[in-house]
Structure formats: C-alpha cells, structure tokens
Amino acid sequence: MSEEKNISPDEVENVTEDIIEDTAENSAGETAAEACEQADCEQTPEETVAEAVAEANQENKKSKKKKKDKKDEEIAELKERITRNLAEFDNFRKRTEREKAQMFDMGAKTMIEKLLPVIDNFERGLATLDEKALEEPFAAGIEKTYKQLQTVLAEVGVTAIEAVGKEFNPDIHNAVMHVEDDSFGENIVCEEFQKGYMDRDSVVRHSMVKVAN
C-alpha cells in the first residue's frame, strides 16, 4: 500500500504558477504559428515578378486591341465612304443617261416638227394632180419622194394620227369646226384639215379636224 505524500501550500502555489507559464507559452506559440501562416499566404518575390509580367502582357494585349479597333474603325469608315461615292456615281450616271435621252428626244421632236410642213406641202401638191398627171415621170418622182419620207418617219417611230371616221379624242385631235350631220355618229371626226403625227407615245402635232354632232 503506497504512502500518501503531503504537499504543502507553497508547493501547490509553485505548481500552479508553472502551469500558468506553460499555458502562456503555448498561447504565444499558437499566435506565432498563426502569424507564420499569414506570412506564408503572402507572395514571394518570384511570384510578384510573374504577376507583374502577366499584368504587363495583359496591358499590352489591351493596347494592341485598341490599336486594332482603331484600324477597324478606319477601314469601316473608308468602306462606307466608298459605298456612298459609288451610290452617288451610279445616281449621277443614271441621271446623265436620262438627261441625254430627254435631250435626244427633244432634238428629234424639234427636227420632226420642222419636217412636217415639208410633208404637208408634198400632200397638197399631190392632191392637185389627177391620176393621169400622176403617171407622168415628174409627178411619179414627187410621189415616191413623199412615200420615202413617210417610210423614214415610220422607222424612227413617227406615225400619222388616224382621224376621219374616228371618235373625237381631245388628246390627239384639235377640233376647229363642228357640224350637224346625220350621216355621222355622235362626236365623230368627219373631216381632217391638217394631219397630226405622234412620236411613239407623245403627240408631235394634233390633228386639225371637223367634228360632227
């Protein structure tokens, strides 16, 4: 049976102080460990350099991208300008062609108007000749010249307006006289004083006519 050892109050106090000191040292050690762990979380110099290089590369890429975007904007602007210039040139070409066609039509119409009195004189001269006179060489030549003029006009699109026996049309006929005649229908051209002509779809000269009823 073991003997019980009596511990004095002083010894108890000393043991208590030792325990308190050990606890304080352990707490300080744990605090230092935590500080070391925090220090381990910070970057090393090599890691700092690598991060700086990566950031520099990133900035360089951004700078190149900005430069590339600026070039793309310039290219897009040039393309837009070229497209606009091409559209303006196409409109100018179409307008010029239209104006040239109009000028040609105006010139052709002016020339036809100058020829019509000549044709009128041929018709008046031939109207005074009888069948026997038309058989003579001179009259036959006149008639052939007149027919040739009619053929040339027809080839360029100029045709005579039909009048006698047709219903009066103010768009192509010019009524200078009216007469009541039961042998004609209502609003019918019964006589033509001057032949009218059309250049394709436009009237060069209206027919001068007499309208019945």
TORFI-687258 format. One record per residue (C-alpha): residue number from 1; x, z negated, y. Coordinates in steps of 0.2 Angstrom, whole numbers, plus 5000, padded with zeros to 4 digits. Layout:
BEGIN
    k     u     w     v
  NUM     X     Z     Y
...
% end
This chain:
BEGIN
    k     u     w     v
    1  5000  5000  5000
    2  5008  5006  5017
    3  5011  4994  5030
    4  5002  4997  5047
    5  5014  4999  5062
    6  5008  4991  5078
    7  5010  5002  5093
    8  5012  4994  5110
    9  5003  4999  5125
   10  5019  5006  5133
   11  5022  5017  5118
   12  5004  5024  5119
   13  5007  5027  5138
   14  5023  5037  5134
   15  5015  5047  5121
   16  5000  5052  5132
   17  5012  5057  5146
   18  5022  5068  5133
   19  5005  5077  5128
   20  5001  5080  5146
   21  5018  5088  5150
   22  5016  5099  5134
   23  4999  5104  5140
   24  5005  5109  5157
   25  5020  5119  5150
   26  5008  5128  5138
   27  4997  5132  5153
   28  5011  5138  5163
   29  5017  5149  5149
   30  5000  5157  5147
   31  4999  5160  5166
   32  5016  5168  5165
   33  5011  5179  5150
   34  4996  5185  5160
   35  5007  5189  5174
   36  5018  5199  5162
   37  5003  5208  5155
   38  4998  5213  5173
   39  5016  5219  5176
   40  5015  5229  5160
   41  5000  5238  5167
   42  5009  5245  5182
   43  5018  5262  5181
   44  5036  5264  5178
   45  5047  5275  5189
   46  5047  5289  5177
   47  5028  5288  5177
   48  5027  5288  5196
   49  5038  5303  5197
   50  5027  5313  5184
   51  5012  5308  5193
   52  5019  5314  5210
   53  5024  5331  5202
   54  5007  5333  5195
   55  4999  5330  5212
   56  5011  5342  5220
   57  5006  5355  5207
   58  4988  5352  5210
   59  4990  5354  5229
   60  5000  5370  5226
   61  4986  5377  5215
   62  4973  5372  5228
   63  4984  5381  5241
   64  4985  5397  5231
   65  4966  5396  5228
   66  4963  5395  5246
   67  4975  5410  5249
   68  4966  5420  5235
   69  4949  5416  5243
   70  4955  5422  5260
   71  4961  5438  5252
   72  4944  5440  5243
   73  4935  5437  5259
   74  4946  5451  5267
   75  4943  5463  5253
   76  4924  5459  5253
   77  4924  5462  5272
   78  4933  5479  5270
   79  4921  5484  5257
   80  4906  5480  5267
   81  4914  5489  5282
   82  4917  5505  5271
   83  4900  5504  5264
   84  4892  5503  5282
   85  4903  5518  5288
   86  4898  5528  5273
   87  4880  5525  5276
   88  4882  5529  5294
   89  4891  5545  5290
   90  4878  5550  5277
   91  4864  5547  5290
   92  4874  5557  5303
   93  4876  5571  5290
   94  4858  5572  5286
   95  4853  5571  5305
   96  4865  5585  5309
   97  4858  5596  5295
   98  4841  5593  5301
   99  4845  5597  5319
  100  4854  5613  5313
  101  4839  5618  5303
  102  4827  5615  5318
  103  4839  5625  5329
  104  4839  5639  5317
  105  4820  5639  5316
  106  4818  5638  5334
  107  4830  5653  5336
  108  4822  5663  5323
  109  4805  5659  5331
  110  4811  5665  5348
  111  4818  5681  5340
  112  4801  5684  5331
  113  4791  5682  5347
  114  4802  5695  5355
  115  4799  5707  5341
  116  4780  5705  5341
  117  4777  5716  5357
  118  4788  5730  5349
  119  4777  5729  5333
  120  4761  5729  5345
  121  4767  5745  5353
  122  4770  5753  5336
  123  4752  5749  5331
  124  4745  5755  5347
  125  4754  5771  5346
  126  4750  5774  5328
  127  4731  5770  5332
  128  4730  5785  5344
  129  4736  5798  5330
  130  4724  5806  5319
  131  4728  5810  5300
  132  4734  5827  5305
  133  4746  5821  5318
  134  4752  5808  5306
  135  4758  5821  5294
  136  4770  5828  5307
  137  4788  5823  5304
  138  4790  5813  5321
  139  4774  5803  5318
  140  4779  5800  5300
  141  4795  5793  5305
  142  4787  5782  5318
  143  4775  5775  5304
  144  4790  5772  5292
  145  4799  5763  5305
  146  4784  5752  5308
  147  4782  5748  5290
  148  4801  5744  5288
  149  4799  5731  5302
  150  4784  5724  5293
  151  4794  5723  5277
  152  4809  5714  5286
  153  4797  5701  5294
  154  4789  5698  5277
  155  4806  5695  5269
  156  4810  5681  5282
  157  4793  5673  5279
  158  4783  5681  5294
  159  4766  5687  5289
  160  4751  5693  5298
  161  4736  5682  5300
  162  4720  5688  5292
  163  4706  5688  5305
  164  4692  5701  5304
  165  4679  5695  5291
  166  4686  5678  5290
  167  4678  5661  5296
  168  4685  5657  5313
  169  4699  5644  5312
  170  4705  5637  5329
  171  4722  5633  5321
  172  4726  5651  5319
  173  4713  5660  5329
  174  4711  5662  5348
  175  4693  5666  5352
  176  4692  5676  5368
  177  4674  5683  5366
  178  4658  5678  5357
  179  4644  5689  5352
  180  4627  5688  5343
  181  4627  5700  5328
  182  4616  5698  5313
  183  4627  5709  5303
  184  4640  5695  5303
  185  4638  5677  5297
  186  4639  5662  5307
  187  4656  5658  5316
  188  4664  5674  5308
  189  4678  5684  5317
  190  4671  5701  5320
  191  4685  5710  5330
  192  4703  5707  5332
  193  4711  5712  5349
  194  4729  5706  5345
  195  4736  5702  5328
  196  4743  5685  5325
  197  4758  5680  5315
  198  4764  5665  5305
  199  4782  5660  5301
  200  4780  5652  5284
  201  4768  5637  5289
  202  4769  5637  5308
  203  4760  5649  5319
  204  4771  5660  5329
  205  4756  5668  5338
  206  4737  5665  5337
  207  4726  5680  5333
  208  4716  5685  5348
  209  4698  5688  5342
  210  4680  5690  5345
  211  4668  5678  5336
  212  4651  5682  5330
  213  4636  5669  5331
% end
